[in-house]
Amino acid sequence: MQRGMNKAVIITVKTRLQEMIHKYNTPEQAKFYIEHMGADFSDYLTEHENYTRAVEQVKTAAEKYARVQLADRAFLPDMLFGRDDIVIAVGRDGLVANIMKYLDGQSLIGINPDTKRWDGVLLPFEPGQTEAVLKKVTAKSHSTKTVTLAKAQTFDGQVLYAVNDLFIGQSSHISARYDLTVNSRTENQSSSGIIISTGLGSTGWYKSVITQAQQLSKLFGTDQPVFSPMPWDEKKLLYIVREPFPGKFTQAELVCGALTENDTFTVTSKMPENGVIFSDGMENDRLSFDAGARVTVSIAEKTGQLVV
């Protein structure tokens, strides 16, 4: 396949320095604020320099194999990806999740721009490996790891996908009110919201809730729940209701469990305002979930494909 027939989309993020300059208008003002707070401005500079150098290295390598488009993560909700696009994430692990839910089978390459700074669980490659990886991807001789996604679909047809987890609840810190139906059983609940996790996300937000439960079990001298992360491609979702409150009109027994392709999971909002559904921490790309709205959560019909 000729270079002109390939298209590589490189997704980037703003560095901390760029965010600070955006907020305080100039590098000098950003430096003054950071140092005034007792932080090390040189660390911001080093991180920025390493990141911009990595992006340029990836871009230069990609131009040998494809037409290149650079885009910031902020534009993801409005982007349209071609069926054969090669998508490259240059950033932290969370960027891979942010991108993957907008794809539909396209190959996603995760590049760790600063291996001394980021763990890179979802970033198996370094900038210097970009050319070798693209050579395999364009020749269709690469390997991928399949990732199961979650899907939230409202009863008016809106859809939101999740690579790590879905959150259903209030946008503020007040209690979320809703009816939760799992298969044929329904509860009227008041809680801090519901987390529905994929296998990939089972080591993230879901794990933090399990860790809290383990420590509470230790405090009360009871058996601690055993945590075992799911494989990324397992056709199963895990749900947890955060801080459920049992009262005269609310129940708290349907608070955790696993969902397979044969299970149904529906939530009906009782929140007059500020009810939301978002995924993978991207609160700016969310569905409104106010009183009367209903959403069904299930295993998505599409999967993510991470190049390994």
C-alpha positions as CSV (number, residue, x, y, z in Angstrom):
1,M,0.0,0.0,0.0
2,Q,1.4,3.4,-1.0
3,R,2.0,6.1,1.6
4,G,-0.7,8.4,0.1
5,M,-3.4,5.7,0.8
6,N,-2.6,5.6,4.5
7,K,-3.7,8.1,7.0
8,A,-2.3,8.4,10.5
9,V,-4.1,10.4,13.1
10,I,-1.9,11.5,16.0
11,I,-3.8,12.4,19.2
12,T,-2.0,14.7,21.6
13,V,-2.7,16.3,24.9
14,K,-1.7,19.7,26.4
15,T,1.2,19.5,28.8
16,R,0.9,21.0,32.3
17,L,2.9,24.0,31.1
18,Q,0.6,24.6,28.2
19,E,-2.4,24.4,30.5
20,M,-0.8,26.9,32.9
21,I,0.0,29.3,30.1
22,H,-3.6,29.0,28.8
23,K,-4.8,29.9,32.3
24,Y,-2.3,32.7,33.1
25,N,-1.7,34.0,29.5
26,T,2.2,34.1,29.5
27,P,5.0,31.7,30.4
28,E,6.3,34.3,32.8
29,Q,3.0,34.6,34.7
30,A,2.8,30.8,34.8
31,K,6.3,30.5,36.2
32,F,5.5,33.1,38.8
33,Y,2.4,31.3,40.0
34,I,4.1,27.9,40.1
35,E,7.1,29.1,42.0
36,H,4.9,31.2,44.3
37,M,3.1,27.9,45.2
38,G,6.5,26.3,46.1
39,A,6.6,24.0,43.1
40,D,9.5,23.4,40.8
41,F,9.0,25.2,37.5
42,S,11.9,23.3,35.8
43,D,9.9,20.1,36.2
44,Y,7.1,21.6,34.1
45,L,9.6,22.7,31.5
46,T,11.3,19.3,31.3
47,E,8.0,17.5,31.0
48,H,6.9,19.9,28.2
49,E,10.2,19.6,26.3
50,N,10.2,15.8,26.5
51,Y,6.6,15.6,25.3
52,T,7.0,18.0,22.4
53,R,10.1,16.2,21.3
54,A,8.3,12.8,21.5
55,V,5.4,14.1,19.4
56,E,7.7,15.5,16.7
57,Q,9.6,12.2,16.6
58,V,6.4,10.3,16.2
59,K,5.1,12.7,13.5
60,T,8.4,12.5,11.5
61,A,8.3,8.7,11.6
62,A,4.6,8.5,10.6
63,E,5.1,10.8,7.6
64,K,7.2,8.1,6.0
65,Y,4.2,5.7,5.9
66,A,1.1,7.9,5.9
67,R,-0.5,11.3,5.5
68,V,-0.5,12.7,9.1
69,Q,-3.2,14.6,10.9
70,L,-2.5,16.0,14.4
71,A,-5.4,16.6,16.8
72,D,-5.8,17.5,20.4
73,R,-7.8,15.2,22.7
74,A,-10.3,18.0,23.3
75,F,-11.6,17.5,19.7
76,L,-12.3,13.8,20.1
77,P,-16.1,14.0,20.6
78,D,-16.4,15.7,17.2
79,M,-13.9,13.8,15.2
80,L,-14.8,11.3,12.4
81,F,-12.3,8.5,11.9
82,G,-12.0,6.7,8.6
83,R,-12.4,2.9,8.5
84,D,-8.7,2.4,7.7
85,D,-7.2,5.2,9.7
86,I,-4.2,4.4,11.9
87,V,-4.7,6.1,15.2
88,I,-1.7,7.0,17.4
89,A,-2.0,8.1,21.1
90,V,0.9,10.1,22.5
91,G,0.3,10.7,26.2
92,R,-0.6,9.0,29.4
93,D,-2.6,5.7,29.7
94,G,-5.9,7.6,30.0
95,L,-5.5,9.0,26.5
96,V,-5.8,5.5,25.1
97,A,-9.1,5.0,26.8
98,N,-10.3,8.4,25.8
99,I,-9.6,7.6,22.1
100,M,-10.6,4.0,21.9
101,K,-14.3,4.6,22.7
102,Y,-14.6,6.7,19.6
103,L,-13.1,4.1,17.3
104,D,-14.8,1.2,15.6
105,G,-12.1,-1.5,14.9
106,Q,-9.3,0.9,13.8
107,S,-5.8,0.0,15.0
108,L,-4.7,2.1,18.0
109,I,-1.0,2.5,18.8
110,G,-0.1,3.8,22.3
111,I,3.2,5.7,22.5
112,N,4.8,6.5,25.9
113,P,6.4,9.9,25.5
114,D,8.3,9.9,28.7
115,T,9.1,6.4,30.1
116,K,10.8,7.8,33.2
117,R,7.6,9.7,34.1
118,W,4.7,7.5,33.0
119,D,4.0,3.8,33.7
120,G,2.5,3.2,30.3
121,V,0.4,0.1,30.9
122,L,-1.5,0.9,27.7
123,L,1.5,2.4,26.0
124,P,3.7,-0.5,24.8
125,F,5.9,1.6,22.5
126,E,8.4,4.4,22.8
127,P,8.7,7.2,20.2
128,G,11.8,5.6,18.6
129,Q,9.8,2.5,17.9
130,T,7.1,4.3,15.9
131,E,8.5,3.6,12.4
132,A,8.9,-0.1,13.1
133,V,5.4,-0.4,14.4
134,L,3.9,1.5,11.5
135,K,5.8,-0.7,9.1
136,K,3.9,-3.7,10.5
137,V,0.6,-1.9,10.8
138,T,0.6,-0.7,7.2
139,A,1.6,-4.2,6.0
140,K,-1.3,-5.7,8.1
141,S,1.2,-7.9,9.9
142,H,0.8,-6.5,13.4
143,S,-0.8,-8.0,16.5
144,T,-3.6,-6.5,18.5
145,K,-5.1,-7.0,21.9
146,T,-8.9,-6.9,22.0
147,V,-10.7,-4.7,24.6
148,T,-14.3,-5.2,25.6
149,L,-16.3,-2.0,25.8
150,A,-19.4,-1.0,27.7
151,K,-22.4,0.7,26.1
152,A,-24.9,3.0,27.6
153,Q,-28.0,3.7,25.5
154,T,-30.8,6.0,26.6
155,F,-34.4,5.3,25.6
156,D,-34.4,8.3,23.2
157,G,-31.5,6.7,21.2
158,Q,-28.4,8.4,22.6
159,V,-25.4,6.2,22.9
160,L,-22.2,6.5,25.0
161,Y,-19.3,3.9,25.0
162,A,-16.8,3.3,27.7
163,V,-13.4,1.7,27.6
164,N,-12.7,1.8,31.4
165,D,-16.0,2.6,33.1
166,L,-19.3,4.4,33.0
167,F,-20.6,6.7,35.7
168,I,-24.3,7.2,36.3
169,G,-25.3,9.8,38.9
170,Q,-25.2,13.4,39.9
171,S,-22.7,15.9,38.5
172,S,-22.4,17.5,42.0
173,H,-21.8,15.8,45.4
174,I,-25.4,15.5,46.4
175,S,-27.1,12.1,46.4
176,A,-28.3,10.6,43.1
177,R,-31.9,9.2,43.1
178,Y,-33.0,6.6,40.7
179,D,-34.6,3.1,40.2
180,L,-32.1,0.4,39.4
181,T,-33.3,-2.7,37.6
182,V,-31.1,-5.8,37.2
183,N,-32.8,-8.5,35.3
184,S,-36.3,-8.7,36.9
185,R,-35.4,-7.1,40.2
186,T,-35.8,-3.4,40.9
187,E,-34.7,-1.1,43.8
188,N,-35.4,2.6,44.5
189,Q,-31.9,3.8,45.5
190,S,-30.1,6.9,46.9
191,S,-26.3,6.8,46.4
192,S,-23.2,8.6,45.2
193,G,-23.8,7.1,41.8
194,I,-23.1,3.8,39.9
195,I,-19.9,2.7,38.4
196,I,-20.0,0.0,35.6
197,S,-16.5,-1.3,34.8
198,T,-15.0,-3.2,31.9
199,G,-12.1,-5.7,32.2
200,L,-9.7,-3.0,31.4
201,G,-11.2,-0.6,33.9
202,S,-11.4,-3.2,36.6
203,T,-7.9,-2.1,37.8
204,G,-9.0,1.6,37.9
205,W,-12.0,3.2,39.6
206,Y,-13.6,-0.1,40.4
207,K,-10.4,-1.3,42.2
208,S,-10.4,1.8,44.3
209,V,-13.9,1.0,45.6
210,I,-13.0,-2.6,46.3
211,T,-9.9,-1.4,48.2
212,Q,-12.1,0.8,50.4
213,A,-14.4,-2.3,51.1
214,Q,-11.3,-4.3,52.0
215,Q,-10.2,-1.8,54.5
216,L,-13.7,-1.5,56.0
217,S,-13.8,-5.3,56.3
218,K,-10.5,-5.2,58.2
219,L,-11.9,-2.5,60.5
220,F,-15.0,-4.5,61.4
221,G,-13.1,-7.8,61.6
222,T,-14.9,-9.5,58.7
223,D,-13.7,-11.4,55.7
224,Q,-12.1,-9.1,53.1
225,P,-13.5,-9.2,49.6
226,V,-11.0,-10.8,47.2
227,F,-10.0,-8.6,44.2
228,S,-9.1,-10.2,40.9
229,P,-8.9,-8.0,37.8
230,M,-10.7,-9.3,34.7
231,P,-9.0,-9.9,31.4
232,W,-9.4,-7.0,29.0
233,D,-11.4,-9.1,26.5
234,E,-13.7,-10.8,28.9
235,K,-17.4,-10.4,27.9
236,K,-18.5,-9.2,31.3
237,L,-19.1,-6.0,33.1
238,L,-18.8,-5.3,36.8
239,Y,-21.1,-2.8,38.6
240,I,-20.8,-1.1,42.1
241,V,-23.3,1.3,43.7
242,R,-21.2,3.9,45.6
243,E,-22.3,4.7,49.1
244,P,-25.8,3.3,48.9
245,F,-28.2,4.6,51.6
246,P,-30.9,2.3,53.0
247,G,-33.9,4.2,54.3
248,K,-37.7,4.1,54.6
249,F,-38.1,4.6,50.9
250,T,-34.7,3.4,49.5
251,Q,-33.1,0.0,49.3
252,A,-29.5,-1.1,49.2
253,E,-29.2,-4.8,48.3
254,L,-28.5,-4.4,44.5
255,V,-25.2,-2.8,45.2
256,C,-22.7,-4.9,43.2
257,G,-22.5,-7.7,40.7
258,A,-21.4,-8.9,37.3
259,L,-23.2,-8.5,34.0
260,T,-23.0,-10.9,31.1
261,E,-24.5,-10.7,27.6
262,N,-27.6,-12.4,29.0
263,D,-28.3,-9.8,31.8
264,T,-30.3,-6.6,31.6
265,F,-29.3,-3.5,33.5
266,T,-31.5,-0.4,33.4
267,V,-31.5,2.8,35.4
268,T,-34.4,5.3,35.6
269,S,-33.6,8.8,36.8
270,K,-35.5,10.5,39.6
271,M,-33.2,13.5,39.7
272,P,-34.9,16.9,38.8
273,E,-31.6,18.3,37.5
274,N,-27.8,17.6,37.2
275,G,-28.2,13.9,36.4
276,V,-25.4,12.7,34.2
277,I,-23.8,9.8,32.4
278,F,-20.2,10.0,31.4
279,S,-17.4,7.5,30.6
280,D,-13.7,7.2,31.2
281,G,-13.5,10.5,33.2
282,M,-14.5,12.7,30.2
283,E,-17.2,14.8,31.9
284,N,-17.4,17.2,29.1
285,D,-18.7,14.5,26.8
286,R,-21.8,13.3,28.7
287,L,-25.4,12.5,28.5
288,S,-28.0,14.4,30.5
289,F,-29.9,12.1,32.9
290,D,-32.7,14.0,34.6
291,A,-36.0,12.8,35.9
292,G,-37.8,10.3,33.7
293,A,-34.7,9.4,31.6
294,R,-33.9,5.7,31.3
295,V,-30.6,4.1,30.3
296,T,-29.7,0.5,29.5
297,V,-26.1,-0.6,30.1
298,S,-24.7,-3.6,28.2
299,I,-21.6,-5.1,26.6
300,A,-20.9,-3.1,23.5
301,E,-21.2,-4.6,20.0
302,K,-17.8,-3.2,19.1
303,T,-14.4,-3.8,20.6
304,G,-11.2,-1.8,20.9
305,Q,-8.0,-3.0,19.1
306,L,-4.8,-2.0,20.8
307,V,-1.6,-2.7,18.8
308,V,0.9,-4.8,20.9
